[in-house]
C-alpha cells in the first residue's frame, strides 16, 4: 500500500515560508538577486528556487544564502547543543524542574487560493515522485490526457497540448514552480489522476490540518494538530 509521509504538507509549507523569509530579508537589505547569488557562489536560478521554497536546491545552498543574509546564527542554534539533554549527573539533569517546552505554531495563509495552490503543489510533487518510481504511470496519465483532448474542450486545449510535451519529456519543473503558468498547468493536470485515492485523501487531510494550524513541540516528530 502506498502511503504519504504524514508531514509532507507541513514540510512543504515550512520550506515555502523559509524561502519567503529569505526573499524578504534580501529586499529589506536592498540586495539584488545577482549580488546575493554571486556572494553565495550559486546561480540566479538556484537563488530563485531557494526563495520559492523549492526542495531541489541542496541544504548547503540554503545555508550559503542564509549566511549572506546574516542569519546563519539561526542554523547554528539548531545545529548546536542548546536543545540537547543535559549531561548525566549534572545539576541540570538532576533538577526536578520540568524542562522548558518550546512550541511553534505553523499555519498556512488563510487566503483560499494560497491553500488551494499548496494542496495542488503537494499533490503534484507526490504524483511526480510516483511517476519516477513507476514510469508506467506516465502512460496512464497520457491515456487520460488523450481522452480529454478527444472531448474537444477548447478552453483547456492549449494547456493539455503543453502537458503532452511535459509527460513525454518528463519536464516536471514546469509544473512544480510558483509561476502563474505552472499554476495553470496544475489546474488542468492529468498527472494527479495517477494518485491512488488513499494517497490523495492523506494529502487533503494534511492540508486541512495545516489550515487549522499545527503545533510543533519538543523533539522532531512531536507535531500535534
Phi, psi and omega per residue, in radians:
X1 nan 2.307 3.138
X2 -1.475 2.239 3.113
X3 -2.180 2.898 -3.124
X4 -1.955 2.454 3.028
X5 -0.895 2.191 -3.064
X6 -1.092 -0.283 -3.133
X7 -1.884 0.237 -3.046
X8 -0.955 -0.924 -3.080
X9 -1.203 -0.674 3.099
X10 -1.058 -0.812 3.137
X11 -1.073 -0.691 3.141
X12 -1.148 -0.729 3.134
X13 -1.138 -0.696 3.121
X14 -1.094 -0.683 3.097
X15 -1.158 -0.715 3.111
X16 -1.073 -0.731 3.136
X17 -1.180 -0.678 3.107
X18 -1.122 -0.796 3.128
X19 -1.047 -0.746 3.132
X20 -1.132 -0.669 3.121
X21 -1.111 -0.764 -3.140
X22 -1.109 -0.698 3.120
X23 -1.112 -0.773 -3.140
X24 -1.153 -0.650 3.097
X25 -1.128 -0.734 3.124
X26 -1.057 -0.797 -3.121
X27 -1.183 -0.648 3.130
X28 -1.110 -0.511 3.122
X29 -1.603 0.138 3.116
X30 0.971 0.709 3.127
X31 -1.848 2.375 3.104
X32 -1.495 2.884 -3.138
X33 -1.140 -0.606 3.142
X34 -1.101 -0.800 -3.100
X35 -1.159 -0.796 -3.117
X36 -1.140 -0.752 3.139
X37 -1.074 -0.733 -3.140
X38 -1.126 -0.779 3.139
X39 -1.105 -0.628 -3.104
X40 -1.468 -0.179 3.140
X41 1.262 0.583 3.132
X42 -2.252 2.985 3.099
X43 -1.449 2.833 3.094
X44 -1.115 -0.620 3.128
X45 -1.102 -0.683 3.101
X46 -1.153 -0.703 3.112
X47 -1.100 -0.751 3.113
X48 -1.062 -0.723 3.131
X49 -1.090 -0.724 3.131
X50 -1.117 -0.782 -3.130
X51 -1.199 -0.325 3.071
X52 -1.596 0.043 3.139
X53 1.235 0.485 -3.139
X54 -1.245 2.274 3.131
X55 -1.332 -0.126 -3.085
X56 -1.182 -0.774 3.131
X57 -1.035 2.572 -3.115
X58 -1.210 2.794 3.090
X59 -1.048 -0.611 3.131
X60 -1.041 -0.683 3.131
X61 -1.204 -0.662 3.058
X62 -1.063 -0.762 -3.126
X63 -1.101 -0.701 3.136
X64 -1.069 -0.741 3.130
X65 -1.173 -0.708 3.102
X66 -1.062 -0.683 -3.138
X67 -1.149 -0.773 3.130
X68 -1.054 -0.643 -3.103
X69 -1.514 0.003 3.032
X70 1.405 0.429 3.125
X71 -2.125 0.466 3.095
X72 -1.157 -0.309 3.086
X73 -1.083 -0.534 3.092
X74 -1.074 -0.739 3.139
X75 -1.233 -0.637 3.129
X76 -1.077 -0.648 3.111
X77 -1.093 -0.750 -3.137
X78 -1.191 -0.715 -3.070
X79 -1.398 -0.308 -3.108
X80 -1.350 -2.933 -3.068
X81 -1.798 0.297 -3.095
X82 -0.994 -0.682 -3.058
X83 -1.779 0.223 3.136
X84 -1.417 2.657 3.081
X85 -1.035 2.566 3.126
X86 -1.161 2.585 3.135
X87 -1.011 2.474 3.138
X88 -1.003 2.362 3.102
X89 1.511 -0.165 -3.135
X90 -1.334 2.872 3.140
X91 -1.037 -0.684 -3.131
X92 -1.125 -0.694 -3.121
X93 -1.209 -0.573 -3.100
X94 -1.487 -0.175 -3.113
X95 -1.116 2.487 3.129
X96 -1.532 -0.074 3.118
X97 -1.232 2.466 3.080
X98 -1.201 2.416 3.122
X99 -1.108 2.594 3.135
X100 -1.112 2.544 3.121
X101 -1.833 2.154 3.090
X102 -1.722 2.142 -3.100
X103 -2.252 2.334 3.134
X104 -2.134 2.317 3.137
X105 -1.775 2.103 -3.115
X106 -1.998 2.296 3.080
X107 -2.540 2.737 3.083
X108 -1.559 2.845 3.070
X109 -0.995 2.460 -3.128
X110 -1.369 -0.082 3.073
X111 -1.107 2.180 -3.035
X112 -0.987 -0.759 -3.082
X113 -1.161 -0.557 3.128
X114 -1.249 -0.684 3.073
X115 -1.128 -0.724 3.131
X116 -1.119 -0.667 -3.132
X117 -1.251 -0.641 3.059
X118 -1.069 -0.752 3.115
X119 -1.098 -0.788 3.137
X120 -1.103 -0.718 3.141
X121 -1.119 -0.766 3.129
X122 -1.112 -0.712 3.114
X123 -1.095 -0.746 -3.108
X124 -1.255 -0.656 3.105
X125 -1.103 -0.677 3.108
X126 -1.221 -0.672 3.111
X127 -1.114 -0.713 3.105
X128 -1.123 -0.722 3.119
X129 -1.041 -0.778 3.142
X130 -1.180 -0.649 3.138
X131 -1.126 -0.614 3.117
X132 -1.242 -0.580 3.122
X133 -1.311 -0.711 -3.092
X134 -2.219 1.514 -3.100
X135 -0.961 -0.438 3.123
X136 -1.058 -0.422 3.124
X137 -1.163 -0.486 3.097
X138 -1.112 -0.694 3.089
X139 -1.051 -0.661 3.120
X140 -1.094 -0.756 3.112
X141 -1.154 -0.657 3.124
X142 -1.130 -0.678 3.111
X143 -1.133 -0.716 3.090
X144 -1.083 -0.755 -3.128
X145 -1.078 -0.745 -3.139
X146 -1.123 -0.614 3.078
X147 -1.133 -0.719 3.119
X148 -1.118 -0.754 -3.138
X149 -1.106 -0.610 -3.138
X150 -1.170 -0.395 3.132
X151 -1.326 -0.291 3.029
X152 1.258 0.611 3.073
X153 -1.363 1.722 -3.039
X154 -1.125 -0.443 -3.100
X155 -1.143 -0.550 -3.104
X156 -1.882 -0.030 -3.025
X157 -1.003 -0.739 -3.109
X158 -1.096 -0.764 3.133
X159 -1.177 -0.692 -3.140
X160 -1.143 -0.660 3.088
X161 -1.148 -0.582 3.069
X162 -1.187 -0.633 3.091
X163 -1.126 -0.563 3.093
X164 -0.983 -0.787 -3.140
X165 -1.230 -0.664 3.138
X166 -1.094 -0.802 3.137
X167 -1.165 -0.614 -3.123
X168 -1.219 -0.692 -3.043
X169 -1.761 -0.191 -3.095
X170 1.232 0.558 -3.120
X171 -1.434 1.146 -3.019
X172 -1.153 -0.493 -3.097
X173 -1.074 -0.430 3.133
X174 -1.110 -0.461 -3.080
X175 -1.897 -0.061 -3.113
X176 -1.842 0.119 -3.113
X177 -1.580 3.123 -3.107
X178 -1.645 0.043 -3.058
X179 -1.237 2.803 3.109
X180 -1.078 -0.663 -3.141
X181 -1.132 -0.733 3.111
X182 -1.065 -0.701 3.110
X183 -1.111 -0.715 3.116
X184 -1.127 -0.703 3.128
X185 -1.138 -0.688 3.115
X186 -1.144 -0.572 -3.135
X187 -1.241 -0.354 -3.126
X188 -2.047 0.571 -2.946
X189 -1.505 2.311 2.982
X190 -1.549 -0.174 -3.020
X191 -1.199 -0.659 -3.085
X192 -1.198 -0.209 3.119
X193 -1.218 -0.236 3.135
X194 -1.464 -0.171 -3.110
X195 -1.273 2.286 3.010
X196 -1.046 2.572 -3.090
X197 -1.028 -0.634 -3.130
X198 -1.112 -0.679 3.125
X199 -1.163 -0.774 3.119
X200 -1.027 -0.783 -3.116
X201 -1.146 -0.625 3.103
X202 -1.100 -0.721 -3.134
X203 -1.203 -0.735 3.118
X204 -1.074 -0.665 3.115
X205 -1.141 -0.738 3.138
X206 -1.109 -0.684 3.107
X207 -1.129 -0.718 3.110
X208 -1.087 -0.720 3.122
X209 -1.142 -0.698 -3.133
X210 -1.178 -0.597 3.104
X211 -1.046 -0.689 3.125
X212 -1.381 -0.295 3.138
X213 1.788 2.405 3.130
X214 -2.116 2.265 3.096
X215 -1.648 2.231 3.067
X216 -1.874 2.042 -3.105
X217 -2.395 2.687 3.117
X218 1.196 -2.484 -3.115
X219 -1.451 3.122 3.139
X220 -1.081 2.496 3.099
X221 1.548 0.044 -3.136
X222 -1.761 0.563 -3.132
X223 -1.244 2.438 3.042
X224 -2.330 2.486 -3.123
X225 -1.893 nan nan
